[in-house]
């Protein structure tokens, strides 16, 4: 069972904070991301998280930032459609994927996933 505060803050919450300020997606992406991630669902949160991280590392390429220094970060579906992005873009997608699969996740300031 997931505690209520973890569920509200790290699964349901659309805000994916970066190092500077919270980023709230304005595009409707959860259903599409769930459909992409559905085959990655396993029996436990840990196994699902491992499978999702493995899938992202095998299917995404890291390249120069799409968002640029002053531009808004792209939403998770745009990142998926581009096949990757910079470390921050991939962290946003991975966090969105994990949350959509009901695995609590947040972005660390160093663009790592917890």
PyMOL CGO cylinders between C-alpha atoms (Angstrom):
from pymol import cmd
from pymol.cgo import CYLINDER

trace = [
    CYLINDER, 0.00, 0.00, 0.00, 1.22, 3.48, -0.86, 0.3, 1, 1, 1, 1, 1, 1,
    CYLINDER, 1.22, 3.48, -0.86, 0.86, 6.15, 1.86, 0.3, 1, 1, 1, 1, 1, 1,
    CYLINDER, 0.86, 6.15, 1.86, -1.52, 8.99, 0.90, 0.3, 1, 1, 1, 1, 1, 1,
    CYLINDER, -1.52, 8.99, 0.90, 1.16, 11.70, 0.95, 0.3, 1, 1, 1, 1, 1, 1,
    CYLINDER, 1.16, 11.70, 0.95, 3.44, 9.66, -1.34, 0.3, 1, 1, 1, 1, 1, 1,
    CYLINDER, 3.44, 9.66, -1.34, 0.53, 8.97, -3.70, 0.3, 1, 1, 1, 1, 1, 1,
    CYLINDER, 0.53, 8.97, -3.70, -0.47, 12.66, -3.88, 0.3, 1, 1, 1, 1, 1, 1,
    CYLINDER, -0.47, 12.66, -3.88, 3.08, 14.04, -4.24, 0.3, 1, 1, 1, 1, 1, 1,
    CYLINDER, 3.08, 14.04, -4.24, 4.89, 11.43, -6.33, 0.3, 1, 1, 1, 1, 1, 1,
    CYLINDER, 4.89, 11.43, -6.33, 2.22, 9.68, -8.44, 0.3, 1, 1, 1, 1, 1, 1,
    CYLINDER, 2.22, 9.68, -8.44, -0.86, 11.85, -8.99, 0.3, 1, 1, 1, 1, 1, 1,
    CYLINDER, -0.86, 11.85, -8.99, 0.99, 15.17, -9.05, 0.3, 1, 1, 1, 1, 1, 1,
    CYLINDER, 0.99, 15.17, -9.05, 1.50, 16.51, -12.59, 0.3, 1, 1, 1, 1, 1, 1,
    CYLINDER, 1.50, 16.51, -12.59, 4.23, 18.92, -11.45, 0.3, 1, 1, 1, 1, 1, 1,
    CYLINDER, 4.23, 18.92, -11.45, 7.68, 17.59, -12.28, 0.3, 1, 1, 1, 1, 1, 1,
    CYLINDER, 7.68, 17.59, -12.28, 9.99, 19.98, -10.46, 0.3, 1, 1, 1, 1, 1, 1,
    CYLINDER, 9.99, 19.98, -10.46, 13.39, 20.75, -11.88, 0.3, 1, 1, 1, 1, 1, 1,
    CYLINDER, 13.39, 20.75, -11.88, 16.28, 22.41, -10.08, 0.3, 1, 1, 1, 1, 1, 1,
    CYLINDER, 16.28, 22.41, -10.08, 14.84, 25.92, -10.59, 0.3, 1, 1, 1, 1, 1, 1,
    CYLINDER, 14.84, 25.92, -10.59, 11.06, 25.80, -10.28, 0.3, 1, 1, 1, 1, 1, 1,
    CYLINDER, 11.06, 25.80, -10.28, 8.16, 23.37, -10.66, 0.3, 1, 1, 1, 1, 1, 1,
    CYLINDER, 8.16, 23.37, -10.66, 7.24, 22.52, -14.23, 0.3, 1, 1, 1, 1, 1, 1,
    CYLINDER, 7.24, 22.52, -14.23, 3.60, 21.72, -14.84, 0.3, 1, 1, 1, 1, 1, 1,
    CYLINDER, 3.60, 21.72, -14.84, 2.75, 20.05, -18.11, 0.3, 1, 1, 1, 1, 1, 1,
    CYLINDER, 2.75, 20.05, -18.11, -0.02, 21.67, -20.08, 0.3, 1, 1, 1, 1, 1, 1,
    CYLINDER, -0.02, 21.67, -20.08, -0.35, 18.88, -22.64, 0.3, 1, 1, 1, 1, 1, 1,
    CYLINDER, -0.35, 18.88, -22.64, -2.53, 15.83, -22.08, 0.3, 1, 1, 1, 1, 1, 1,
    CYLINDER, -2.53, 15.83, -22.08, 0.02, 13.02, -21.99, 0.3, 1, 1, 1, 1, 1, 1,
    CYLINDER, 0.02, 13.02, -21.99, -0.83, 10.52, -19.23, 0.3, 1, 1, 1, 1, 1, 1,
    CYLINDER, -0.83, 10.52, -19.23, -2.99, 8.14, -21.29, 0.3, 1, 1, 1, 1, 1, 1,
    CYLINDER, -2.99, 8.14, -21.29, -0.45, 7.96, -24.13, 0.3, 1, 1, 1, 1, 1, 1,
    CYLINDER, -0.45, 7.96, -24.13, 2.44, 7.42, -21.70, 0.3, 1, 1, 1, 1, 1, 1,
    CYLINDER, 2.44, 7.42, -21.70, 0.45, 4.71, -19.89, 0.3, 1, 1, 1, 1, 1, 1,
    CYLINDER, 0.45, 4.71, -19.89, -0.20, 2.93, -23.18, 0.3, 1, 1, 1, 1, 1, 1,
    CYLINDER, -0.20, 2.93, -23.18, 3.54, 3.05, -23.94, 0.3, 1, 1, 1, 1, 1, 1,
    CYLINDER, 3.54, 3.05, -23.94, 4.45, 1.77, -20.48, 0.3, 1, 1, 1, 1, 1, 1,
    CYLINDER, 4.45, 1.77, -20.48, 1.72, -0.83, -19.95, 0.3, 1, 1, 1, 1, 1, 1,
    CYLINDER, 1.72, -0.83, -19.95, 3.96, -3.76, -21.06, 0.3, 1, 1, 1, 1, 1, 1,
    CYLINDER, 3.96, -3.76, -21.06, 6.54, -2.70, -18.46, 0.3, 1, 1, 1, 1, 1, 1,
    CYLINDER, 6.54, -2.70, -18.46, 4.25, -3.31, -15.47, 0.3, 1, 1, 1, 1, 1, 1,
    CYLINDER, 4.25, -3.31, -15.47, 5.50, -6.13, -13.24, 0.3, 1, 1, 1, 1, 1, 1,
    CYLINDER, 5.50, -6.13, -13.24, 4.36, -7.62, -9.92, 0.3, 1, 1, 1, 1, 1, 1,
    CYLINDER, 4.36, -7.62, -9.92, 6.16, -5.12, -7.68, 0.3, 1, 1, 1, 1, 1, 1,
    CYLINDER, 6.16, -5.12, -7.68, 6.96, -1.40, -7.74, 0.3, 1, 1, 1, 1, 1, 1,
    CYLINDER, 6.96, -1.40, -7.74, 10.67, -2.23, -7.72, 0.3, 1, 1, 1, 1, 1, 1,
    CYLINDER, 10.67, -2.23, -7.72, 10.44, -4.62, -10.68, 0.3, 1, 1, 1, 1, 1, 1,
    CYLINDER, 10.44, -4.62, -10.68, 8.29, -2.14, -12.61, 0.3, 1, 1, 1, 1, 1, 1,
    CYLINDER, 8.29, -2.14, -12.61, 10.78, 0.66, -11.89, 0.3, 1, 1, 1, 1, 1, 1,
    CYLINDER, 10.78, 0.66, -11.89, 13.71, -1.50, -13.02, 0.3, 1, 1, 1, 1, 1, 1,
    CYLINDER, 13.71, -1.50, -13.02, 11.91, -2.50, -16.20, 0.3, 1, 1, 1, 1, 1, 1,
    CYLINDER, 11.91, -2.50, -16.20, 10.92, 1.10, -16.99, 0.3, 1, 1, 1, 1, 1, 1,
    CYLINDER, 10.92, 1.10, -16.99, 14.45, 2.42, -16.39, 0.3, 1, 1, 1, 1, 1, 1,
    CYLINDER, 14.45, 2.42, -16.39, 15.90, -0.36, -18.56, 0.3, 1, 1, 1, 1, 1, 1,
    CYLINDER, 15.90, -0.36, -18.56, 13.40, 0.43, -21.31, 0.3, 1, 1, 1, 1, 1, 1,
    CYLINDER, 13.40, 0.43, -21.31, 14.21, 4.15, -21.21, 0.3, 1, 1, 1, 1, 1, 1,
    CYLINDER, 14.21, 4.15, -21.21, 17.97, 3.51, -21.35, 0.3, 1, 1, 1, 1, 1, 1,
    CYLINDER, 17.97, 3.51, -21.35, 17.53, 1.17, -24.33, 0.3, 1, 1, 1, 1, 1, 1,
    CYLINDER, 17.53, 1.17, -24.33, 15.11, 3.37, -26.28, 0.3, 1, 1, 1, 1, 1, 1,
    CYLINDER, 15.11, 3.37, -26.28, 16.22, 6.96, -25.63, 0.3, 1, 1, 1, 1, 1, 1,
    CYLINDER, 16.22, 6.96, -25.63, 19.28, 8.81, -26.83, 0.3, 1, 1, 1, 1, 1, 1,
    CYLINDER, 19.28, 8.81, -26.83, 20.86, 11.66, -24.92, 0.3, 1, 1, 1, 1, 1, 1,
    CYLINDER, 20.86, 11.66, -24.92, 21.56, 14.74, -27.06, 0.3, 1, 1, 1, 1, 1, 1,
    CYLINDER, 21.56, 14.74, -27.06, 21.62, 18.52, -26.79, 0.3, 1, 1, 1, 1, 1, 1,
    CYLINDER, 21.62, 18.52, -26.79, 18.77, 20.12, -24.91, 0.3, 1, 1, 1, 1, 1, 1,
    CYLINDER, 18.77, 20.12, -24.91, 15.49, 20.67, -26.74, 0.3, 1, 1, 1, 1, 1, 1,
    CYLINDER, 15.49, 20.67, -26.74, 14.42, 23.20, -24.13, 0.3, 1, 1, 1, 1, 1, 1,
    CYLINDER, 14.42, 23.20, -24.13, 17.42, 25.51, -24.37, 0.3, 1, 1, 1, 1, 1, 1,
    CYLINDER, 17.42, 25.51, -24.37, 18.57, 27.79, -21.62, 0.3, 1, 1, 1, 1, 1, 1,
    CYLINDER, 18.57, 27.79, -21.62, 15.42, 29.94, -21.36, 0.3, 1, 1, 1, 1, 1, 1,
    CYLINDER, 15.42, 29.94, -21.36, 12.77, 27.88, -23.13, 0.3, 1, 1, 1, 1, 1, 1,
    CYLINDER, 12.77, 27.88, -23.13, 10.13, 25.73, -21.45, 0.3, 1, 1, 1, 1, 1, 1,
    CYLINDER, 10.13, 25.73, -21.45, 10.97, 22.08, -20.96, 0.3, 1, 1, 1, 1, 1, 1,
    CYLINDER, 10.97, 22.08, -20.96, 9.04, 19.80, -23.36, 0.3, 1, 1, 1, 1, 1, 1,
    CYLINDER, 9.04, 19.80, -23.36, 6.24, 17.59, -22.07, 0.3, 1, 1, 1, 1, 1, 1,
    CYLINDER, 6.24, 17.59, -22.07, 6.86, 13.82, -21.69, 0.3, 1, 1, 1, 1, 1, 1,
    CYLINDER, 6.86, 13.82, -21.69, 5.08, 12.90, -24.93, 0.3, 1, 1, 1, 1, 1, 1,
    CYLINDER, 5.08, 12.90, -24.93, 7.21, 15.33, -26.95, 0.3, 1, 1, 1, 1, 1, 1,
    CYLINDER, 7.21, 15.33, -26.95, 10.33, 13.84, -25.37, 0.3, 1, 1, 1, 1, 1, 1,
    CYLINDER, 10.33, 13.84, -25.37, 9.09, 10.35, -26.32, 0.3, 1, 1, 1, 1, 1, 1,
    CYLINDER, 9.09, 10.35, -26.32, 8.33, 11.41, -29.89, 0.3, 1, 1, 1, 1, 1, 1,
    CYLINDER, 8.33, 11.41, -29.89, 11.84, 12.90, -30.21, 0.3, 1, 1, 1, 1, 1, 1,
    CYLINDER, 11.84, 12.90, -30.21, 13.44, 9.70, -28.94, 0.3, 1, 1, 1, 1, 1, 1,
    CYLINDER, 13.44, 9.70, -28.94, 15.29, 11.41, -26.13, 0.3, 1, 1, 1, 1, 1, 1,
    CYLINDER, 15.29, 11.41, -26.13, 16.81, 14.72, -25.15, 0.3, 1, 1, 1, 1, 1, 1,
    CYLINDER, 16.81, 14.72, -25.15, 19.26, 16.05, -22.60, 0.3, 1, 1, 1, 1, 1, 1,
    CYLINDER, 19.26, 16.05, -22.60, 19.58, 14.49, -19.15, 0.3, 1, 1, 1, 1, 1, 1,
    CYLINDER, 19.58, 14.49, -19.15, 16.81, 16.73, -17.78, 0.3, 1, 1, 1, 1, 1, 1,
    CYLINDER, 16.81, 16.73, -17.78, 14.41, 15.83, -20.60, 0.3, 1, 1, 1, 1, 1, 1,
    CYLINDER, 14.41, 15.83, -20.60, 15.01, 12.12, -20.07, 0.3, 1, 1, 1, 1, 1, 1,
    CYLINDER, 15.01, 12.12, -20.07, 14.56, 12.54, -16.32, 0.3, 1, 1, 1, 1, 1, 1,
    CYLINDER, 14.56, 12.54, -16.32, 11.20, 14.27, -16.93, 0.3, 1, 1, 1, 1, 1, 1,
    CYLINDER, 11.20, 14.27, -16.93, 10.05, 11.45, -19.22, 0.3, 1, 1, 1, 1, 1, 1,
    CYLINDER, 10.05, 11.45, -19.22, 11.23, 8.72, -16.85, 0.3, 1, 1, 1, 1, 1, 1,
    CYLINDER, 11.23, 8.72, -16.85, 9.55, 10.35, -13.86, 0.3, 1, 1, 1, 1, 1, 1,
    CYLINDER, 9.55, 10.35, -13.86, 6.30, 10.79, -15.83, 0.3, 1, 1, 1, 1, 1, 1,
    CYLINDER, 6.30, 10.79, -15.83, 6.46, 7.15, -16.99, 0.3, 1, 1, 1, 1, 1, 1,
    CYLINDER, 6.46, 7.15, -16.99, 7.06, 5.84, -13.48, 0.3, 1, 1, 1, 1, 1, 1,
    CYLINDER, 7.06, 5.84, -13.48, 4.28, 7.97, -11.98, 0.3, 1, 1, 1, 1, 1, 1,
    CYLINDER, 4.28, 7.97, -11.98, 1.90, 6.90, -14.72, 0.3, 1, 1, 1, 1, 1, 1,
    CYLINDER, 1.90, 6.90, -14.72, 2.69, 3.26, -13.84, 0.3, 1, 1, 1, 1, 1, 1,
    CYLINDER, 2.69, 3.26, -13.84, 1.91, 4.07, -10.16, 0.3, 1, 1, 1, 1, 1, 1,
    CYLINDER, 1.91, 4.07, -10.16, 5.56, 3.97, -9.08, 0.3, 1, 1, 1, 1, 1, 1,
    CYLINDER, 5.56, 3.97, -9.08, 6.43, 6.92, -6.81, 0.3, 1, 1, 1, 1, 1, 1,
    CYLINDER, 6.43, 6.92, -6.81, 9.16, 9.03, -8.44, 0.3, 1, 1, 1, 1, 1, 1,
    CYLINDER, 9.16, 9.03, -8.44, 10.67, 12.50, -8.27, 0.3, 1, 1, 1, 1, 1, 1,
    CYLINDER, 10.67, 12.50, -8.27, 13.49, 14.33, -10.02, 0.3, 1, 1, 1, 1, 1, 1,
    CYLINDER, 13.49, 14.33, -10.02, 16.60, 15.13, -8.03, 0.3, 1, 1, 1, 1, 1, 1,
    CYLINDER, 16.60, 15.13, -8.03, 18.36, 18.44, -8.72, 0.3, 1, 1, 1, 1, 1, 1,
    CYLINDER, 18.36, 18.44, -8.72, 21.14, 16.51, -10.48, 0.3, 1, 1, 1, 1, 1, 1,
    CYLINDER, 21.14, 16.51, -10.48, 18.56, 15.09, -12.96, 0.3, 1, 1, 1, 1, 1, 1,
    CYLINDER, 18.56, 15.09, -12.96, 18.62, 11.69, -11.35, 0.3, 1, 1, 1, 1, 1, 1,
    CYLINDER, 18.62, 11.69, -11.35, 15.48, 9.74, -10.57, 0.3, 1, 1, 1, 1, 1, 1,
    CYLINDER, 15.48, 9.74, -10.57, 14.56, 8.70, -7.04, 0.3, 1, 1, 1, 1, 1, 1,
]
cmd.load_cgo(trace, "trace")
